[in-house]
Amino acid sequence: MTFKTIVAVVQGEKDEDRLLDCVLPLANHFKSHVIGVHAEPMPVAYTTPMGFPDAEFIHISSERNEKRAAELGQRYSARCLAEGISGEWRSLESFSGDSALSSLASARCADLIVAVQSNPDGDSISSANLEGLLFEAGRPVLFVPYAASVTGTFRKVLIAWNGSREAARAVFDALPFIMDADEIEILVVDAEDDAEQDAAVAAADIAASLGRHGVHVTVVNEKSAGLSIGTVIENHAAEAKPDMIVMGAYSHSWLREFLFGGVTRTLLQSMPVPTFMSR
């Protein structure tokens, strides 16, 4: 298994270089074809005082959007060409101009999606709906932090494991990264005894399965001690310093996480390192 088709979600000029700094080394390593996707909003049909559509405003808005998309596409193509990467550019229009949601059709036919985390302070060029992309795409998404440096090389991988379907999906979707890594650490938070296994051996089966792929695996059990699970993962990452976190997304319902918060939303908002998620 490898990533032969990668969709890169280009939100705007503020994140394009950061995105490509991660995507292009990956594409070079896996010999991938990269599809850059960007959406511009359709012009709003303002009206003149006489009640007619303002054709001049619509024309100017369309030209501005086309110019911005063309500039992004030219920069994208130039970087792919300079690094010898097979790539293509898809420029779209939608009512929202949301590059994440507009990329869904392309993303569902890809091995991996890569997108830059939205700036939690609201400075992002686009209010891309990354949660919607993750929830609807049906494909794994690698999120690049909006601030932390990223090289596209992941020698140490931290797996956040809770035994859920989503966590299992994420681990096996991330196998190309895991098998390339030098060190794999599996983090289990608040493991509990149940009818199937003792808390003391939580994650033993997944560790053994990964070990059969020839990777070095260690398991760490931690207690939340009143902290949220997301905070425990972040704190552990700060100490362990992994190059990537792998985790399942929305083990609880999306609505519950939207209303009350959860691990997925915590990591999307304040991820310390590139984070690979599957649902």
Secondary structure, DSSP 8 states (H G I E B T S, - for coil): ----EEEEE---HHHHHHHHHHHHHHHHHHT-EEEEEEEEE-----B-TTSSB-HHHHHHHHHHHHHHHHHHHHHHHHHHHHTT-EEEEEEEEESS--HHHHTHHHHTTSSEEEEE---TTS--S----HHHHHHHH-S-EEEE-SSS---S--SEEEEE--S-HHHHHHHHHTHHHHHH-SEEEEEEES----SS--GGGTTHHHHHHHHTTT--EEEEEE--TTS-HHHHHHHHHHHH--SEEEEES-SS-HHHHHHH--HHHHHHHH-SS-EEEE-
